[in-house]
Amino acid sequence: MPLYENINIQFYNTLTNSKETFVPREAGKVNMYVCGITPYDFAHIGNARPAVVFDTLYRFLKAVGYSVTYARNFTDVDDKIINKMNEQGKSLKEITEKYIAIYHEDMVALNVLSPDYEPKVTETMSEIIDLVKRNVDNGFAYVTPSGDVMYDITKFANYGQLSNKKLDELNAGERVAVNSEKKNPGDFALWKAAKEGEPFWASPWSNGRPGWHIECSAMSEKLFGPQFDIHGGGEDLQFPHHENEIAQSHAGNCHCCEGDYKYVNYWLHNAFINVDGEKMSKSLGNFKTVHGMLEHVDGEVIRYWILSAHYRKPLDLTDDALVQSKANLTTLYQALANAQPVQGTVDMESMQAFYGALADDMNTAEAYALMFATAKLVNKGDAHAAATLLAMGNVLGLLQQDPATFLKGKAQGDDAEIDVLVAKRAEAKASKNWALADKIRDELTAKGVVLEDSATGTTWKWQ
């Protein structure tokens, strides 16, 4: 019997604004789609949160016995990519492949597993055009004189259901529609006629490219069919992106499914990341890329910090938060280091409690508390607790390194070299050469060494 049959898994469904028991469309199988990045630059720390959160969900669902198919896309044609192409004189593929490769490096450092599928817009063009055509044929979209295809939001009675917005609220205060060929200010593009110098694909309406929203509907449909279980992403995507996905998928599929058509059963959205209490922005100088942070912070520390708050709560990036995350993770690794080699078996009663915490809408804070309680048992010599702690870490994507390697940190040099420098510092202090002693101390600090002076001498450890 799979573990999930004895666990009541509940998620907060943004569509219903309530916590619901999770029941997949097909017993034992889960299809999950998460919005990925637009690869035109380095991914920022805000992009890392959904990657880590939904990777953790992926790990958890598989750990309790589900067969999970996970897709996370790349929007590899977009205004920002086109702008960078023009700035740098490079092709679309040159820009996107460079930043996709860097993104993959970042994800490996964060212990994010590769999804089962990573669809790209440029590789889904025929399916996108087909879905746009069905929107037009079914009377939900119209073609403008310029060759754009626009979705008419008045044609879908449930438009606004995900974001709790109403049509009159969406149109209120509108002075002039951005596109004068729109029937309604809130109408959105399914297909956009190409401007001069832009990449384009042939379609029945114009040489052009997809609107942003249609892409995810087409990519998820290509992989999972017209209906699937879980759709995730950041809360900034709730409106208009995910709202529009629902509308256009309904328009393209409402006549082909038995019963009431429902594009996605469970919508999960993670909250924003702020930096030192402020919204992250390049203009404020607090823009943090994952690649940049990894130069001085271990990826597992970043992952620990991301999971330290509930995924639906705002998360604040501060130096103190990262220091505390490293200290907490060090405590867990130190327990494992004391238990090497780990030879016990996993305590399933403890794991059931751990799974129960994650089953409660991904309560990672409670899961952490159970890990620290288990670490205390490890420190008391419980071999089964050590195996259990490792199993818990695997579900959260933590404790993936050799304990000694993590505890040594991003140190430069070996133990013998450090012993020599510590001895030289002691000699300098004995001869009252304080300048040399301070210089050696600074050199050791730069190498990732923590000195502990006492009346009996100096000891050291890696940060």
C-alpha positions as CSV (number, residue, x, y, z in Angstrom):
1,M,0.0,0.0,0.0
2,P,1.5,3.4,-1.0
3,L,2.1,5.8,1.8
4,Y,-0.2,8.5,0.4
5,E,-3.2,6.3,1.1
6,N,-2.6,6.9,4.9
7,I,-1.9,10.6,4.6
8,N,-4.5,13.4,4.1
9,I,-2.6,15.7,1.8
10,Q,-4.1,19.2,1.8
11,F,-3.1,22.3,-0.3
12,Y,-4.4,25.8,-0.3
13,N,-6.1,26.2,-3.6
14,T,-5.9,29.7,-4.9
15,L,-8.9,29.0,-7.2
16,T,-11.2,28.4,-4.2
17,N,-9.3,30.4,-1.6
18,S,-9.4,27.4,0.7
19,K,-7.4,24.4,1.9
20,E,-8.5,21.3,0.1
21,T,-7.8,17.6,0.3
22,F,-5.6,16.6,-2.7
23,V,-7.2,14.0,-5.0
24,P,-5.5,13.6,-8.3
25,R,-7.5,13.1,-11.5
26,E,-6.0,9.6,-11.9
27,A,-5.3,7.5,-8.8
28,G,-1.6,7.3,-7.9
29,K,-0.5,9.7,-10.6
30,V,0.1,13.4,-10.5
31,N,0.7,15.9,-13.4
32,M,2.3,19.2,-12.2
33,Y,3.2,22.2,-14.3
34,V,5.1,25.2,-13.0
35,C,5.9,28.4,-14.8
36,G,9.6,28.8,-15.3
37,I,11.8,31.7,-16.4
38,T,12.4,33.9,-19.4
39,P,16.1,33.2,-20.2
40,Y,17.4,36.7,-21.1
41,D,19.5,37.3,-18.0
42,F,20.7,35.8,-14.8
43,A,17.8,34.4,-12.7
44,H,17.1,36.5,-9.6
45,I,16.5,35.1,-6.1
46,G,12.7,35.6,-6.6
47,N,12.9,33.1,-9.5
48,A,14.6,30.6,-7.1
49,R,11.7,30.4,-4.7
50,P,9.1,28.7,-7.0
51,A,11.9,26.4,-8.3
52,V,12.8,25.3,-4.7
53,V,9.2,25.2,-3.4
54,F,7.8,23.1,-6.2
55,D,10.9,20.9,-6.3
56,T,10.2,20.1,-2.7
57,L,6.6,19.4,-3.5
58,Y,7.8,17.1,-6.4
59,R,10.1,15.3,-4.0
60,F,7.4,14.9,-1.3
61,L,4.8,13.5,-3.7
62,K,7.2,11.0,-5.0
63,A,8.4,10.1,-1.5
64,V,4.9,9.1,-0.4
65,G,4.4,6.9,-3.5
66,Y,2.9,9.0,-6.3
67,S,4.1,8.7,-9.8
68,V,4.7,12.4,-10.6
69,T,5.3,14.0,-14.0
70,Y,6.7,17.5,-13.5
71,A,7.1,20.1,-16.2
72,R,8.7,23.5,-15.8
73,N,8.9,25.7,-19.0
74,F,11.2,28.2,-20.6
75,T,9.6,31.2,-22.2
76,D,12.3,31.5,-24.9
77,V,10.8,34.2,-27.1
78,D,9.8,37.4,-25.4
79,D,10.2,41.2,-25.7
80,K,13.1,41.2,-23.2
81,I,15.0,38.5,-25.2
82,I,14.4,40.4,-28.4
83,N,15.7,43.6,-26.8
84,K,18.9,41.8,-25.7
85,M,19.3,40.3,-29.2
86,N,19.3,43.8,-30.7
87,E,21.6,45.2,-28.1
88,Q,24.2,42.4,-28.5
89,G,23.7,41.6,-32.1
90,K,23.1,37.9,-31.3
91,S,20.5,35.4,-32.3
92,L,17.5,34.3,-30.2
93,K,19.1,30.9,-29.6
94,E,22.4,32.3,-28.6
95,I,20.8,34.5,-25.9
96,T,18.4,31.9,-24.5
97,E,20.8,28.9,-24.5
98,K,23.4,30.9,-22.6
99,Y,21.0,31.8,-19.8
100,I,19.3,28.4,-19.8
101,A,22.7,26.8,-19.2
102,I,23.5,29.2,-16.3
103,Y,20.0,28.6,-14.8
104,H,20.7,24.9,-14.9
105,E,24.0,25.4,-13.0
106,D,22.2,27.5,-10.4
107,M,19.5,24.9,-10.0
108,V,22.1,22.1,-9.4
109,A,23.7,24.3,-6.7
110,L,20.3,24.7,-5.0
111,N,19.7,20.9,-5.2
112,V,16.8,21.4,-7.5
113,L,16.0,18.2,-9.4
114,S,15.6,18.3,-13.2
115,P,11.9,18.3,-14.1
116,D,10.7,15.5,-16.3
117,Y,10.0,18.0,-19.0
118,E,11.3,21.5,-19.7
119,P,9.2,22.6,-22.7
120,K,10.2,25.7,-24.7
121,V,7.9,28.1,-26.6
122,T,10.0,27.8,-29.8
123,E,9.5,24.0,-29.7
124,T,5.7,24.2,-29.2
125,M,4.7,26.6,-32.0
126,S,2.4,24.3,-33.9
127,E,0.5,23.5,-30.7
128,I,0.3,27.2,-29.8
129,I,-1.1,28.1,-33.3
130,D,-3.6,25.2,-33.0
131,L,-4.9,26.4,-29.6
132,V,-5.2,30.0,-30.9
133,K,-7.2,28.7,-33.8
134,R,-9.6,26.8,-31.5
135,N,-10.1,30.0,-29.5
136,V,-11.1,31.9,-32.7
137,D,-13.2,29.0,-34.1
138,N,-15.1,28.7,-30.8
139,G,-16.0,32.4,-30.8
140,F,-13.8,33.5,-27.9
141,A,-11.2,35.4,-29.9
142,Y,-11.1,37.8,-32.8
143,V,-8.6,38.8,-35.5
144,T,-7.7,42.5,-35.7
145,P,-7.0,44.3,-39.0
146,S,-3.3,44.3,-38.0
147,G,-3.1,40.5,-37.8
148,D,-3.2,40.2,-34.0
149,V,-5.5,37.7,-32.4
150,M,-7.2,39.0,-29.2
151,Y,-9.1,37.1,-26.6
152,D,-12.5,38.7,-25.8
153,I,-12.8,38.5,-22.0
154,T,-16.5,39.3,-22.2
155,K,-17.1,35.9,-23.8
156,F,-16.0,33.9,-20.7
157,A,-18.5,34.2,-17.9
158,N,-16.0,33.0,-15.3
159,Y,-13.2,35.4,-16.2
160,G,-11.6,36.7,-13.0
161,Q,-12.4,33.6,-11.0
162,L,-8.7,32.9,-10.0
163,S,-7.9,36.5,-9.1
164,N,-11.3,37.4,-7.7
165,K,-11.6,40.3,-10.2
166,K,-14.7,41.3,-12.0
167,L,-15.0,42.7,-15.5
168,D,-16.3,46.1,-14.4
169,E,-13.4,46.4,-12.0
170,L,-10.9,45.5,-14.7
171,N,-12.3,48.1,-17.1
172,A,-13.0,50.8,-14.5
173,G,-10.6,53.8,-14.8
174,E,-9.3,52.7,-18.2
175,R,-8.7,55.8,-20.3
176,V,-7.5,54.4,-23.6
177,A,-6.9,50.8,-24.5
178,V,-3.2,50.1,-25.2
179,N,-4.3,48.6,-28.5
180,S,-6.9,50.7,-30.3
181,E,-8.1,47.6,-32.2
182,K,-9.2,45.9,-28.9
183,K,-13.0,45.5,-28.4
184,N,-12.5,45.8,-24.6
185,P,-9.6,47.3,-22.6
186,G,-9.0,44.0,-20.8
187,D,-8.7,41.9,-23.9
188,F,-5.3,40.2,-24.3
189,A,-3.2,39.0,-27.2
190,L,-3.1,35.3,-28.2
191,W,-1.0,36.1,-31.3
192,K,1.0,39.2,-32.1
193,A,1.9,40.3,-35.7
194,A,5.6,40.7,-35.9
195,K,7.2,44.1,-36.0
196,E,10.2,44.9,-38.1
197,G,13.3,43.1,-37.0
198,E,11.5,40.6,-34.7
199,P,11.6,36.8,-35.0
200,F,8.4,35.4,-36.4
201,W,6.5,32.3,-37.3
202,A,3.9,31.8,-40.0
203,S,0.3,31.6,-38.9
204,P,-3.2,31.8,-40.5
205,W,-3.4,35.4,-39.3
206,S,0.0,36.9,-39.7
207,N,3.7,36.3,-39.5
208,G,4.2,36.8,-35.8
209,R,4.7,35.2,-32.4
210,P,2.6,34.1,-29.5
211,G,1.2,36.2,-26.7
212,W,2.7,35.4,-23.4
213,H,-0.3,33.7,-21.8
214,I,-1.2,31.2,-24.6
215,E,2.2,29.6,-24.3
216,C,1.8,27.8,-21.0
217,S,-1.7,26.6,-21.9
218,A,-0.3,25.0,-25.1
219,M,2.8,23.5,-23.5
220,S,0.8,22.0,-20.6
221,E,-1.8,20.6,-23.0
222,K,0.9,19.1,-25.2
223,L,2.3,17.2,-22.2
224,F,-0.8,16.4,-20.1
225,G,-3.8,16.9,-22.2
226,P,-6.5,19.5,-21.7
227,Q,-6.8,18.9,-17.9
228,F,-4.3,18.2,-15.2
229,D,-3.7,18.3,-11.4
230,I,-1.4,21.0,-10.1
231,H,-0.3,24.4,-11.6
232,G,2.3,26.4,-9.6
233,G,4.1,29.6,-9.8
234,G,4.8,32.9,-8.0
235,E,1.8,35.0,-6.8
236,D,2.7,37.7,-9.3
237,L,1.5,35.3,-12.0
238,Q,-1.9,34.9,-10.6
239,F,-3.2,37.8,-12.6
240,P,-3.1,38.2,-15.5
241,H,-1.0,35.2,-16.6
242,H,-2.8,32.3,-14.8
243,E,-6.2,34.0,-15.1
244,N,-5.7,34.2,-18.9
245,E,-4.5,30.6,-19.0
246,I,-7.8,29.5,-17.6
247,A,-9.7,31.6,-20.0
248,Q,-8.0,30.5,-23.2
249,S,-7.8,26.8,-22.2
250,H,-11.5,26.9,-21.5
251,A,-12.1,28.4,-24.9
252,G,-10.0,25.8,-26.7
253,N,-11.3,22.8,-24.8
254,C,-14.7,23.4,-23.4
255,H,-16.4,21.5,-26.2
256,C,-14.2,18.4,-26.1
257,C,-14.4,17.3,-22.5
258,E,-17.2,15.4,-20.7
259,G,-19.0,17.3,-18.0
260,D,-17.8,20.7,-16.7
261,Y,-14.4,21.5,-18.1
262,K,-11.7,22.4,-15.5
263,Y,-8.3,23.3,-16.8
264,V,-6.4,22.8,-13.5
265,N,-7.7,21.3,-10.2
266,Y,-5.2,22.9,-7.8
267,W,-3.6,26.2,-8.2
268,L,-0.6,26.9,-5.8
269,H,1.2,30.2,-5.6
270,N,4.3,31.2,-3.6
271,A,4.7,34.6,-2.1
272,F,7.3,37.3,-2.9
273,I,10.9,37.6,-1.7
274,N,11.9,41.0,-0.4
275,V,15.5,42.2,0.3
276,D,16.1,43.9,3.7
277,G,12.4,44.7,4.0
278,E,12.1,46.3,0.6
279,K,10.8,45.0,-2.8
280,M,13.7,43.9,-4.9
281,S,14.5,46.2,-7.8
282,K,17.5,47.2,-9.8
283,S,16.7,50.8,-9.2
284,L,17.1,50.3,-5.4
285,G,20.4,48.5,-5.9
286,N,19.1,45.5,-4.0
287,F,18.7,43.1,-7.0
288,K,20.1,39.7,-6.1
289,T,20.9,37.1,-8.7
290,V,21.1,33.4,-7.7
291,H,24.4,33.2,-9.6
292,G,25.9,36.1,-7.7
293,M,24.8,34.8,-4.3
294,L,26.3,31.4,-5.0
295,E,29.7,33.0,-5.2
296,H,29.7,33.5,-1.4
297,V,26.8,31.5,0.0
298,D,26.5,27.7,-0.2
299,G,23.5,26.7,-2.4
300,E,22.1,24.5,0.3
301,V,22.1,27.4,2.7
302,I,20.0,29.4,0.2
303,R,17.7,26.4,-0.1
304,Y,17.3,26.0,3.6
305,W,16.5,29.7,3.9
306,I,13.9,29.6,1.2
307,L,12.1,26.7,2.9
308,S,12.4,28.3,6.4
309,A,9.1,30.3,5.8
310,H,5.8,28.9,4.6
311,Y,5.7,29.2,0.8
312,R,2.6,31.4,0.9
313,K,4.2,33.9,3.3
314,P,6.6,36.7,2.2
315,L,10.2,36.0,2.7
316,D,12.9,38.6,3.6
317,L,16.4,38.2,2.4
318,T,18.9,39.6,4.9
319,D,22.5,38.8,5.9
320,D,21.2,37.7,9.4
321,A,18.7,35.3,7.8
322,L,21.4,33.6,5.8
323,V,23.8,33.4,8.8
324,Q,21.0,31.8,10.8
325,S,20.2,29.4,8.0
326,K,23.8,28.4,7.8
327,A,24.0,27.9,11.6
328,N,20.8,25.8,11.6
329,L,22.0,23.7,8.7
330,T,25.4,23.3,10.4
331,T,23.7,21.9,13.5
332,L,22.0,19.2,11.4
333,Y,25.3,18.4,9.5
334,Q,27.2,18.2,12.7
335,A,24.8,15.6,14.1
336,L,25.4,13.5,10.9
337,A,29.1,14.0,11.1
338,N,29.1,12.6,14.7
339,A,27.2,9.6,13.4
340,Q,29.4,8.6,10.4
341,P,29.0,6.1,8.9
342,V,25.2,6.1,9.1
343,Q,24.1,2.4,9.4
344,G,20.7,2.4,11.0
345,T,17.3,2.0,9.4
346,V,14.7,4.7,9.0
347,D,12.1,5.1,11.8
348,M,8.8,5.1,9.9
349,E,6.8,6.5,12.8
350,S,9.0,9.6,12.7
351,M,8.8,9.8,9.0
352,Q,5.0,9.6,9.1
353,A,5.0,12.7,11.4
354,F,7.4,14.4,9.0
355,Y,5.2,13.5,6.0
356,G,2.2,14.8,7.9
357,A,3.8,18.2,8.3
358,L,4.4,18.5,4.6
359,A,0.9,17.1,3.9
360,D,-0.5,20.2,5.7
361,D,0.0,22.6,2.8
362,M,3.8,22.2,2.8
363,N,4.4,23.2,6.4
364,T,8.2,23.2,6.1
365,A,8.6,25.0,9.5
366,E,7.0,22.0,11.2
367,A,9.1,19.7,9.1
368,Y,12.3,21.5,10.3
369,A,11.2,21.2,13.9
370,L,10.9,17.5,13.5
371,M,14.4,17.4,11.9
372,F,16.0,19.1,14.8
373,A,14.2,16.8,17.3
374,T,15.6,13.9,15.3
375,A,19.1,15.5,15.3
376,K,19.0,15.5,19.1
377,L,18.4,11.8,19.1
378,V,21.3,11.4,16.7
379,N,23.6,13.2,19.1
380,K,22.5,10.7,21.8
381,G,23.9,7.9,19.6
382,D,20.6,6.7,18.0
383,A,21.7,5.2,14.7
384,H,18.1,4.9,13.4
385,A,17.7,8.6,14.1
386,A,20.7,9.3,11.8
387,A,19.2,7.3,9.0
388,T,15.8,9.1,9.6
389,L,17.4,12.5,9.5
390,L,19.0,11.7,6.2
391,A,15.7,10.5,4.8
392,M,14.0,13.7,5.9
393,G,16.8,15.7,4.3
394,N,16.3,13.9,1.0
395,V,12.6,14.9,0.9
396,L,13.5,18.6,1.5
397,G,16.5,18.5,-0.8
398,L,18.9,19.1,2.2
399,L,21.8,17.3,3.8
400,Q,22.9,16.2,0.3
401,Q,26.6,16.8,0.9
402,D,29.2,14.8,2.8
403,P,29.0,16.3,6.3
404,A,32.8,17.0,6.5
405,T,32.7,18.7,3.2
406,F,29.8,21.0,4.2
407,L,31.3,21.8,7.6
408,K,34.6,22.7,5.9
409,G,32.6,25.1,3.7
410,K,33.9,27.2,0.9
411,A,37.3,27.1,2.5
412,Q,40.6,27.6,0.6
413,G,43.6,25.5,1.8
414,D,44.0,22.3,3.7
415,D,44.2,21.6,7.4
416,A,48.1,21.3,7.5
417,E,48.4,24.8,5.9
418,I,45.9,26.2,8.5
419,D,47.9,24.6,11.4
420,V,51.0,26.3,10.2
421,L,49.4,29.7,9.9
422,V,47.8,29.4,13.4
423,A,51.2,28.5,14.8
424,K,52.8,31.5,13.2
425,R,50.1,33.8,14.6
426,A,50.7,32.4,18.0
427,E,54.4,33.1,17.6
428,A,53.6,36.7,16.5
429,K,51.4,37.2,19.5
430,A,54.0,35.8,21.9
431,S,56.6,38.4,20.5
432,K,53.9,41.1,20.6
433,N,54.0,41.6,16.9
434,W,50.3,42.5,16.8
435,A,50.4,43.8,13.2
436,L,51.6,40.4,11.9
437,A,49.1,38.5,14.2
438,D,46.2,40.6,12.9
439,K,47.4,40.1,9.3
440,I,47.5,36.3,9.7
441,R,44.1,36.4,11.4
442,D,42.6,38.3,8.4
443,E,44.2,35.8,6.0
444,L,42.6,32.9,8.0
445,T,39.2,34.6,8.0
446,A,39.4,35.0,4.3
447,K,40.1,31.3,3.9
448,G,36.9,30.5,5.9
449,V,38.6,29.7,9.3
450,V,37.1,30.6,12.6
451,L,39.7,31.1,15.4
452,E,38.9,30.5,19.1
453,D,41.4,32.0,21.4
454,S,41.5,30.9,25.1
455,A,43.9,31.0,28.0
456,T,45.3,27.6,26.9
457,G,45.9,28.6,23.3
458,T,44.1,28.9,20.0
459,T,41.9,26.4,18.3
460,W,40.3,26.7,14.9
461,K,37.5,25.3,12.8
462,W,36.1,25.8,9.3
463,Q,33.2,28.2,8.9
